[in-house]
């Protein structure tokens, strides 16, 4: 197990999760999140190949509608 910060909250996760698996494990249902790991934006095309590491700070931003 590893510990990471997700939106300011400490979470314990399985080791070797990629971003897609992280989103599933956190039960996020909608698509189109913007994700940054350690303040670096990760493009959707790299979600499957980007592995979460112990101590990472992860920010998940859901899409916002407005007008």
Secondary structure, DSSP 8 states (H G I E B T S, - for coil): -EEEEETTEEEEE-TT-BHHHHHHHTT--SS--EEEETTEEE-GGGTTT-B--TT-EEEEE------
